[in-house]
Amino acid sequence: MGKIILEFDSLEESEDARVALDGYKWKLAMWDLDQKLRSTAKHGYRFYENTEATGEERDLCDKLRQEIRNILEQYNLNIES
């Protein structure tokens, strides 16, 4: 198994270190958002109220999911794996 070492030499680089270390948290947050949008698009329930979503809301959730995936793809990122 390989080893990756990240070195940050100054206080100014501390934010860069935090960003590097929090990458997995960002992925999990995007996954959670994607799943909430998927649930509304597929099952028709608003994730924020647990009431029935309109057709327009379902369509919007589906479009937002696709746009998120398009943006991630532009950065060569994938939340599925």
PANU-518967 format. One record per atom (N, C-alpha, C, O): residue in three letters; atom name; x, y, z negated. Coordinates in nm, 3 decimals. Example, Ala and Ser with C-alpha at 12.3 -4.5 7.8 and 13.67 -1.06 7.14 Angstrom:
REM residues 2
- ALA / N / 1.319 / -0.569 / -0.780
- ALA / CA / 1.230 / -0.450 / -0.780
- ALA / C / 1.320 / -0.330 / -0.780
- ALA / O / 1.424 / -0.332 / -0.846
- SER / N / 1.285 / -0.225 / -0.708
- SER / CA / 1.367 / -0.106 / -0.714
- SER / C / 1.290 / 0.003 / -0.787
- SER / O / 1.341 / 0.114 / -0.804
***
This chain:
REM residues 81
- MET / N / 0.084 / -0.118 / 0.000
- MET / CA / 0.000 / 0.000 / 0.000
- MET / C / 0.088 / 0.124 / 0.000
- MET / O / 0.187 / 0.131 / -0.073
- GLY / N / 0.053 / 0.221 / 0.081
- GLY / CA / 0.132 / 0.343 / 0.092
- GLY / C / 0.106 / 0.439 / -0.021
- GLY / O / 0.010 / 0.425 / -0.097
- LYS / N / 0.193 / 0.536 / -0.032
- LYS / CA / 0.182 / 0.637 / -0.136
- LYS / C / 0.189 / 0.773 / -0.069
- LYS / O / 0.271 / 0.796 / 0.021
- ILE / N / 0.103 / 0.863 / -0.113
- ILE / CA / 0.104 / 1.000 / -0.063
- ILE / C / 0.136 / 1.092 / -0.180
- ILE / O / 0.073 / 1.082 / -0.286
- ILE / N / 0.231 / 1.180 / -0.161
- ILE / CA / 0.269 / 1.274 / -0.265
- ILE / C / 0.242 / 1.415 / -0.213
- ILE / O / 0.290 / 1.454 / -0.107
- LEU / N / 0.165 / 1.489 / -0.289
- LEU / CA / 0.138 / 1.629 / -0.256
- LEU / C / 0.216 / 1.715 / -0.353
- LEU / O / 0.207 / 1.696 / -0.475
- GLU / N / 0.293 / 1.810 / -0.302
- GLU / CA / 0.370 / 1.900 / -0.386
- GLU / C / 0.328 / 2.043 / -0.360
- GLU / O / 0.318 / 2.087 / -0.246
- PHE / N / 0.305 / 2.114 / -0.469
- PHE / CA / 0.273 / 2.255 / -0.461
- PHE / C / 0.364 / 2.325 / -0.561
- PHE / O / 0.363 / 2.293 / -0.680
- ASP / N / 0.443 / 2.420 / -0.513
- ASP / CA / 0.553 / 2.476 / -0.591
- ASP / C / 0.519 / 2.601 / -0.670
- ASP / O / 0.594 / 2.638 / -0.760
- SER / N / 0.411 / 2.666 / -0.642
- SER / CA / 0.387 / 2.793 / -0.709
- SER / C / 0.242 / 2.805 / -0.755
- SER / O / 0.155 / 2.728 / -0.715
- LEU / N / 0.220 / 2.902 / -0.840
- LEU / CA / 0.086 / 2.929 / -0.890
- LEU / C / -0.008 / 2.968 / -0.775
- LEU / O / -0.126 / 2.935 / -0.776
- GLU / N / 0.047 / 3.038 / -0.676
- GLU / CA / -0.034 / 3.079 / -0.561
- GLU / C / -0.087 / 2.959 / -0.484
- GLU / O / -0.192 / 2.965 / -0.421
- GLU / N / -0.013 / 2.850 / -0.490
- GLU / CA / -0.055 / 2.729 / -0.418
- GLU / C / -0.150 / 2.642 / -0.500
- GLU / O / -0.193 / 2.538 / -0.452
- SER / N / -0.183 / 2.683 / -0.621
- SER / CA / -0.269 / 2.600 / -0.705
- SER / C / -0.408 / 2.581 / -0.643
- SER / O / -0.467 / 2.474 / -0.656
- GLU / N / -0.458 / 2.683 / -0.575
- GLU / CA / -0.589 / 2.668 / -0.508
- GLU / C / -0.579 / 2.567 / -0.395
- GLU / O / -0.672 / 2.488 / -0.375
- ASP / N / -0.469 / 2.567 / -0.322
- ASP / CA / -0.448 / 2.467 / -0.218
- ASP / C / -0.446 / 2.326 / -0.277
- ASP / O / -0.499 / 2.232 / -0.219
- ALA / N / -0.384 / 2.314 / -0.393
- ALA / CA / -0.380 / 2.184 / -0.461
- ALA / C / -0.519 / 2.139 / -0.498
- ALA / O / -0.553 / 2.022 / -0.479
- ARG / N / -0.601 / 2.229 / -0.550
- ARG / CA / -0.738 / 2.194 / -0.590
- ARG / C / -0.819 / 2.152 / -0.468
- ARG / O / -0.894 / 2.055 / -0.474
- VAL / N / -0.805 / 2.224 / -0.358
- VAL / CA / -0.876 / 2.189 / -0.234
- VAL / C / -0.834 / 2.049 / -0.188
- VAL / O / -0.919 / 1.968 / -0.149
- ALA / N / -0.705 / 2.021 / -0.191
- ALA / CA / -0.655 / 1.890 / -0.149
- ALA / C / -0.709 / 1.779 / -0.237
- ALA / O / -0.744 / 1.672 / -0.187
- LEU / N / -0.717 / 1.803 / -0.365
- LEU / CA / -0.762 / 1.700 / -0.458
- LEU / C / -0.914 / 1.681 / -0.457
- LEU / O / -0.963 / 1.574 / -0.492
- ASP / N / -0.987 / 1.784 / -0.418
- ASP / CA / -1.134 / 1.777 / -0.420
- ASP / C / -1.195 / 1.727 / -0.290
- ASP / O / -1.318 / 1.727 / -0.278
- GLY / N / -1.115 / 1.686 / -0.193
- GLY / CA / -1.169 / 1.641 / -0.064
- GLY / C / -1.274 / 1.533 / -0.076
- GLY / O / -1.376 / 1.538 / -0.008
- TYR / N / -1.250 / 1.435 / -0.162
- TYR / CA / -1.346 / 1.326 / -0.178
- TYR / C / -1.478 / 1.375 / -0.237
- TYR / O / -1.584 / 1.326 / -0.201
- LYS / N / -1.471 / 1.472 / -0.328
- LYS / CA / -1.593 / 1.528 / -0.385
- LYS / C / -1.676 / 1.599 / -0.278
- LYS / O / -1.799 / 1.590 / -0.278
- TRP / N / -1.606 / 1.669 / -0.187
- TRP / CA / -1.677 / 1.734 / -0.077
- TRP / C / -1.748 / 1.631 / 0.010
- TRP / O / -1.861 / 1.652 / 0.053
- LYS / N / -1.681 / 1.522 / 0.036
- LYS / CA / -1.741 / 1.416 / 0.117
- LYS / C / -1.865 / 1.361 / 0.049
- LYS / O / -1.968 / 1.341 / 0.114
- LEU / N / -1.858 / 1.336 / -0.081
- LEU / CA / -1.973 / 1.285 / -0.154
- LEU / C / -2.088 / 1.385 / -0.155
- LEU / O / -2.205 / 1.346 / -0.143
- ALA / N / -2.057 / 1.513 / -0.169
- ALA / CA / -2.160 / 1.615 / -0.168
- ALA / C / -2.230 / 1.621 / -0.032
- ALA / O / -2.352 / 1.633 / -0.025
- MET / N / -2.152 / 1.612 / 0.076
- MET / CA / -2.211 / 1.611 / 0.210
- MET / C / -2.297 / 1.487 / 0.232
- MET / O / -2.403 / 1.494 / 0.294
- TRP / N / -2.251 / 1.373 / 0.179
- TRP / CA / -2.328 / 1.249 / 0.189
- TRP / C / -2.463 / 1.265 / 0.116
- TRP / O / -2.567 / 1.224 / 0.169
- ASP / N / -2.461 / 1.323 / -0.003
- ASP / CA / -2.585 / 1.343 / -0.079
- ASP / C / -2.682 / 1.434 / -0.003
- ASP / O / -2.801 / 1.405 / 0.005
- LEU / N / -2.630 / 1.543 / 0.053
- LEU / CA / -2.714 / 1.633 / 0.131
- LEU / C / -2.772 / 1.561 / 0.252
- LEU / O / -2.891 / 1.574 / 0.281
- ASP / N / -2.689 / 1.486 / 0.323
- ASP / CA / -2.734 / 1.411 / 0.440
- ASP / C / -2.846 / 1.314 / 0.402
- ASP / O / -2.944 / 1.301 / 0.476
- GLN / N / -2.832 / 1.247 / 0.290
- GLN / CA / -2.933 / 1.150 / 0.250
- GLN / C / -3.064 / 1.217 / 0.210
- GLN / O / -3.171 / 1.161 / 0.235
- LYS / N / -3.058 / 1.334 / 0.148
- LYS / CA / -3.181 / 1.408 / 0.116
- LYS / C / -3.253 / 1.450 / 0.244
- LYS / O / -3.375 / 1.436 / 0.255
- LEU / N / -3.177 / 1.501 / 0.340
- LEU / CA / -3.237 / 1.540 / 0.468
- LEU / C / -3.293 / 1.419 / 0.541
- LEU / O / -3.400 / 1.427 / 0.601
- ARG / N / -3.222 / 1.307 / 0.537
- ARG / CA / -3.267 / 1.184 / 0.600
- ARG / C / -3.398 / 1.136 / 0.539
- ARG / O / -3.491 / 1.096 / 0.610
- SER / N / -3.406 / 1.142 / 0.407
- SER / CA / -3.526 / 1.097 / 0.338
- SER / C / -3.648 / 1.178 / 0.380
- SER / O / -3.756 / 1.122 / 0.403
- THR / N / -3.632 / 1.309 / 0.391
- THR / CA / -3.743 / 1.393 / 0.434
- THR / C / -3.778 / 1.364 / 0.580
- THR / O / -3.896 / 1.351 / 0.613
- ALA / N / -3.677 / 1.354 / 0.666
- ALA / CA / -3.703 / 1.330 / 0.808
- ALA / C / -3.768 / 1.194 / 0.830
- ALA / O / -3.858 / 1.182 / 0.913
- LYS / N / -3.724 / 1.093 / 0.758
- LYS / CA / -3.772 / 0.957 / 0.782
- LYS / C / -3.901 / 0.926 / 0.708
- LYS / O / -3.994 / 0.867 / 0.764
- HIS / N / -3.908 / 0.964 / 0.581
- HIS / CA / -4.021 / 0.924 / 0.497
- HIS / C / -4.124 / 1.034 / 0.476
- HIS / O / -4.234 / 1.008 / 0.427
- GLY / N / -4.090 / 1.157 / 0.513
- GLY / CA / -4.187 / 1.265 / 0.509
- GLY / C / -4.214 / 1.326 / 0.374
- GLY / O / -4.320 / 1.384 / 0.353
- TYR / N / -4.120 / 1.314 / 0.280
- TYR / CA / -4.137 / 1.377 / 0.150
- TYR / C / -4.030 / 1.483 / 0.129
- TYR / O / -3.912 / 1.460 / 0.155
- ARG / N / -4.074 / 1.599 / 0.081
- ARG / CA / -3.980 / 1.707 / 0.051
- ARG / C / -3.893 / 1.664 / -0.067
- ARG / O / -3.946 / 1.626 / -0.172
- PHE / N / -3.764 / 1.670 / -0.051
- PHE / CA / -3.673 / 1.628 / -0.157
- PHE / C / -3.672 / 1.727 / -0.274
- PHE / O / -3.634 / 1.690 / -0.385
- TYR / N / -3.714 / 1.849 / -0.251
- TYR / CA / -3.710 / 1.951 / -0.355
- TYR / C / -3.841 / 1.962 / -0.432
- TYR / O / -3.844 / 2.026 / -0.538
- GLU / N / -3.951 / 1.901 / -0.383
- GLU / CA / -4.079 / 1.907 / -0.451
- GLU / C / -4.144 / 1.770 / -0.465
- GLU / O / -4.239 / 1.754 / -0.542
- ASN / N / -4.095 / 1.673 / -0.393
- ASN / CA / -4.154 / 1.539 / -0.389
- ASN / C / -4.301 / 1.544 / -0.346
- ASN / O / -4.386 / 1.474 / -0.401
- THR / N / -4.328 / 1.629 / -0.248
- THR / CA / -4.460 / 1.636 / -0.187
- THR / C / -4.443 / 1.608 / -0.039
- THR / O / -4.331 / 1.604 / 0.012
- GLU / N / -4.554 / 1.590 / 0.030
- GLU / CA / -4.547 / 1.556 / 0.173
- GLU / C / -4.495 / 1.673 / 0.255
- GLU / O / -4.538 / 1.787 / 0.239
- ALA / N / -4.402 / 1.642 / 0.343
- ALA / CA / -4.343 / 1.743 / 0.432
- ALA / C / -4.427 / 1.757 / 0.558
- ALA / O / -4.492 / 1.662 / 0.601
- THR / N / -4.426 / 1.876 / 0.615
- THR / CA / -4.495 / 1.898 / 0.742
- THR / C / -4.411 / 1.839 / 0.855
- THR / O / -4.294 / 1.806 / 0.835
- GLY / N / -4.469 / 1.826 / 0.970
- GLY / CA / -4.397 / 1.778 / 1.086
- GLY / C / -4.280 / 1.869 / 1.121
- GLY / O / -4.173 / 1.822 / 1.159
- GLU / N / -4.301 / 2.000 / 1.106
- GLU / CA / -4.194 / 2.096 / 1.134
- GLU / C / -4.078 / 2.079 / 1.037
- GLU / O / -3.962 / 2.087 / 1.076
- GLU / N / -4.110 / 2.054 / 0.910
- GLU / CA / -4.005 / 2.033 / 0.810
- GLU / C / -3.927 / 1.904 / 0.839
- GLU / O / -3.805 / 1.900 / 0.825
- ARG / N / -3.998 / 1.802 / 0.878
- ARG / CA / -3.931 / 1.675 / 0.912
- ARG / C / -3.838 / 1.694 / 1.031
- ARG / O / -3.724 / 1.646 / 1.032
- ASP / N / -3.887 / 1.766 / 1.133
- ASP / CA / -3.804 / 1.793 / 1.252
- ASP / C / -3.682 / 1.877 / 1.216
- ASP / O / -3.572 / 1.851 / 1.264
- LEU / N / -3.702 / 1.979 / 1.131
- LEU / CA / -3.592 / 2.064 / 1.090
- LEU / C / -3.487 / 1.984 / 1.013
- LEU / O / -3.367 / 2.001 / 1.036
- CYS / N / -3.529 / 1.897 / 0.924
- CYS / CA / -3.434 / 1.814 / 0.849
- CYS / C / -3.354 / 1.726 / 0.943
- CYS / O / -3.233 / 1.709 / 0.925
- ASP / N / -3.420 / 1.671 / 1.043
- ASP / CA / -3.350 / 1.588 / 1.141
- ASP / C / -3.248 / 1.670 / 1.220
- ASP / O / -3.136 / 1.625 / 1.244
- LYS / N / -3.288 / 1.791 / 1.261
- LYS / CA / -3.196 / 1.879 / 1.335
- LYS / C / -3.079 / 1.923 / 1.249
- LYS / O / -2.966 / 1.930 / 1.297
- LEU / N / -3.104 / 1.952 / 1.122
- LEU / CA / -2.996 / 1.991 / 1.031
- LEU / C / -2.897 / 1.876 / 1.011
- LEU / O / -2.776 / 1.898 / 1.009
- ARG / N / -2.949 / 1.755 / 0.996
- ARG / CA / -2.860 / 1.638 / 0.984
- ARG / C / -2.770 / 1.627 / 1.106
- ARG / O / -2.650 / 1.604 / 1.093
- GLN / N / -2.827 / 1.642 / 1.223
- GLN / CA / -2.749 / 1.631 / 1.346
- GLN / C / -2.645 / 1.742 / 1.355
- GLN / O / -2.532 / 1.718 / 1.397
- GLU / N / -2.683 / 1.863 / 1.316
- GLU / CA / -2.588 / 1.975 / 1.322
- GLU / C / -2.473 / 1.954 / 1.223
- GLU / O / -2.358 / 1.982 / 1.256
- ILE / N / -2.503 / 1.906 / 1.104
- ILE / CA / -2.397 / 1.876 / 1.006
- ILE / C / -2.301 / 1.774 / 1.065
- ILE / O / -2.180 / 1.790 / 1.056
- ARG / N / -2.355 / 1.670 / 1.125
- ARG / CA / -2.271 / 1.566 / 1.184
- ARG / C / -2.189 / 1.620 / 1.302
- ARG / O / -2.074 / 1.580 / 1.320
- ASN / N / -2.246 / 1.709 / 1.381
- ASN / CA / -2.171 / 1.771 / 1.491
- ASN / C / -2.055 / 1.854 / 1.438
- ASN / O / -1.944 / 1.847 / 1.492
- ILE / N / -2.079 / 1.932 / 1.334
- ILE / CA / -1.973 / 2.013 / 1.275
- ILE / C / -1.863 / 1.924 / 1.218
- ILE / O / -1.745 / 1.949 / 1.242
- LEU / N / -1.901 / 1.821 / 1.145
- LEU / CA / -1.802 / 1.730 / 1.089
- LEU / C / -1.720 / 1.663 / 1.199
- LEU / O / -1.599 / 1.644 / 1.186
- GLU / N / -1.787 / 1.627 / 1.308
- GLU / CA / -1.717 / 1.563 / 1.420
- GLU / C / -1.614 / 1.657 / 1.481
- GLU / O / -1.507 / 1.613 / 1.522
- GLN / N / -1.644 / 1.786 / 1.488
- GLN / CA / -1.549 / 1.884 / 1.541
- GLN / C / -1.421 / 1.888 / 1.457
- GLN / O / -1.314 / 1.919 / 1.509
- TYR / N / -1.433 / 1.857 / 1.329
- TYR / CA / -1.317 / 1.853 / 1.239
- TYR / C / -1.262 / 1.712 / 1.225
- TYR / O / -1.176 / 1.685 / 1.140
- ASN / N / -1.311 / 1.622 / 1.310
- ASN / CA / -1.269 / 1.482 / 1.307
- ASN / C / -1.296 / 1.417 / 1.171
- ASN / O / -1.214 / 1.341 / 1.119
- LEU / N / -1.414 / 1.448 / 1.115
- LEU / CA / -1.456 / 1.392 / 0.987
- LEU / C / -1.580 / 1.306 / 1.007
- LEU / O / -1.659 / 1.331 / 1.098
- ASN / N / -1.595 / 1.206 / 0.923
- ASN / CA / -1.708 / 1.115 / 0.932
- ASN / C / -1.754 / 1.080 / 0.792
- ASN / O / -1.674 / 1.029 / 0.713
- ILE / N / -1.879 / 1.105 / 0.759
- ILE / CA / -1.928 / 1.075 / 0.625
- ILE / C / -1.974 / 0.931 / 0.611
- ILE / O / -2.006 / 0.886 / 0.501
- GLU / N / -1.979 / 0.859 / 0.721
- GLU / CA / -2.024 / 0.720 / 0.716
- GLU / C / -1.920 / 0.623 / 0.664
- GLU / O / -1.954 / 0.518 / 0.610
- SER / N / -1.794 / 0.657 / 0.678
- SER / CA / -1.690 / 0.563 / 0.636
- SER / C / -1.607 / 0.618 / 0.523
- SER / O / -1.515 / 0.551 / 0.475
***
